[in-house]
Amino acid sequence: MGVNQEKPSAPDGFRRVVAELRSASWRPELQIEEIPAPQRIAPFAAALTADVVAGDEEIGSGRLVLLHDPAGNAAWGGTFRLVTFARAEVDPEMVTDPLLRSVGWSWLIEALTNHGAAFHSPSGTVTSVSSESFGGMAEEPPRAEVEIRASWTPEVEDLEPLTPHLQAWGEMLCTTAGQPPLPEGVVPIPSRRTPQGRNGRLR
C-alpha cells in the first residue's frame, strides 16, 4: 500500500482506518485504485485514485489521501486529515455561473453531512475554468472544467468509522461529474477494481 516505509510499525488506529479503506464498497461509476502515498506530509499516509466512468467514457477523476500524525497536528485539530482533489468536465455555460464555485463546495459538505460523517475544520478551493482552441486546434470543441481541492479532519480517533467519509467522498466525485446521489436505500456494489497494495503490506 502507499504507506510510508521508513516507519517500522503503523499505530493500531491507523491500521484500523486503513483496513476500512481497503474493504470499502464503492458506487458502480467509480473505478478505485490504491496509489503510493505522499512521503513527507505526515508520518503515515495512504492514498486512492478514482475515475468516474459512465458507459465507456471517463467523465471525472479524483484522489484521496489519508494522513496520520500520532503526535497530532495543530492545523488539523486532530491526528488524522483527509485531503482530496476532484476534477470533471462541465457544460461551458456553467463556468459563467457565479454560484458554481459555492455550489461545488456544498457538494462536499452536504455529502459528509448526509452520510453522517463526523468532521471539523474543512478547507479548500473550487476552481472553474474554460478553454477555447485556435489555429491548428480550432476544430477542438470548447472545454470547461470544475476542480475541487479540499481537506477536512475526520473524527475517527475514538473508534469512529472512516466509512462514512469514504462514502461521502465517492458521492462528491460522482456529483462533480454530473452523476446524482444514489437514492436512499440503494446499496452501492463493490468496485471491480479493488485497492491493491503496491509497496508491500503494513508492518
Secondary structure, DSSP 8 states (H G I E B T S, - for coil): ----SSSS---HHHHHHHHHHHH----TTEEEEEE---SSSSSEEEEEEEEEEETTEEEEEEEEEEEEEEEEETTTTEEEEEEEEEEEE--GGGGG-TTHHHHHHHHHHHHHHHTT--EEEEEEEEEEEEE---GGGTTS--EEEEEEEEEEEE--TTS--SHHHHHHHHHHHHHHTT-----TT------SS----SS----
